[in-house]
Amino acid sequence: MNRKIYLDNNATTSVAEEVYSAMLPYLKEEFGNPSSTYSIGKDVKEDINKARSNVAKLLNANPDDIIFTSCGSESNVSAIMSAVRSNPDKKHIITTKVEHASIIVTMGYLQSIGYDITFLEVDKQGRLNIEDLKNSIREDTCLISIMLANNEIGNIYPIKEMAKIAHEKNIVFHCDAVQAVGKFKIDVKDLDVDYLSFSGHKIHAPKGIGVLYIKDSKKFIPLIFGHQEKNRRGGTENVPYIIGLGKAAELILNDDFEKEKELEELRDYMEEEIKKNIEDVYIYGDLDNRTPNTSSIAFKGVKADELMLVLESFNIFVSTGSACNSELAVPSHVLTACDANLDEYSPIRVSLGKYNTKEEIDTFIKTLINVVGMLRRR
Ligand code: PLP
């Protein structure tokens, strides 16, 4: 059997060797509780704060403005619930139709308790219209929550411009940056967002560790109360995972996004070769403004779930949408929002990672040409 070729890095990434090694001592000998006042606790606390500094550097944030959470979803929900609880008289929220499930489901809950939610539409390329945002703002809008990069089609949204519009009207702005961090440079001071979320397992740290950037902690109401994280997130810190995330951030900083530039070239090469060799290919998303690793690509008449299964039999792993909803037999809400013709063009999502090689991509292309041909002949 061939070696596994993993091309689903927007779903999750492998833990980097360096991250794994950095974590190991904290699963064994460095077991102290960071809240303890004796040395084995204090040493661990210091190490956590080094990790915090690396994570802060990745976002150009102050280390004090970073809290560790259990995942990207928790960061998203914490930011949203803080914004609504700190402004109880305002009952209107603006978000988009293409957000991650952790946002959409939270909005559904808020709707059920009386909030009015505006879900901004996107066009066929998945782009948002800034005028729509401006026109949706109301006297009682308490929060705007919009993602920086989309998990399925890779679109990058103009967060700086949208946060400015929010602040002109005194509205809190939250940004889900789970699919953006590590893929391009992010500067929270330049974006001027109030909250920004991301997740370790998308950047070669383990699953189960997230980050929330909080611009003004005085205005933040925690989701989990407790004294840790300067009273902003209760619960004894997940020390090994925080250390792992700090290492993952350091690897990105040391690399200075060189790998991501190479990834973009590899993704573009892959798309060009596919288009040269297969007829009737359609690529979803804003092709001029996407994350460097993502390709949502469809082959006329070929069902994405069948294609995914046949590719799996060749040990090649892609997805048909976000991992979070791929178990449900419902069309992707992102592609539906793009008014996609899913009967003719149902896409697979190919998302590259920094450990993918050109050889792997060549094997994928060769296999894909054969498999698409075979499925079309059937
Ligand atoms: N937001 C986006 C855009 C995502 O793609 C994901 C995960 O796929 C999340 C949030 C949730 O992150 P986590 O899996 O750490 O909860």
Boltz pocket constraint, residues with backbone or C-beta under 6 A from the ligand:
constraints:
  - pocket:
      binder: B
      contacts: [[A, 10], [A, 11], [A, 70], [A, 71], [A, 72], [A, 73], [A, 74], [A, 76], [A, 100], [A, 102], [A, 147], [A, 149], [A, 150], [A, 151], [A, 176], [A, 178], [A, 179], [A, 198], [A, 199], [A, 200], [A, 201], [A, 208], [A, 209], [A, 210], [A, 322], [A, 324]]
      max_distance: 6.0
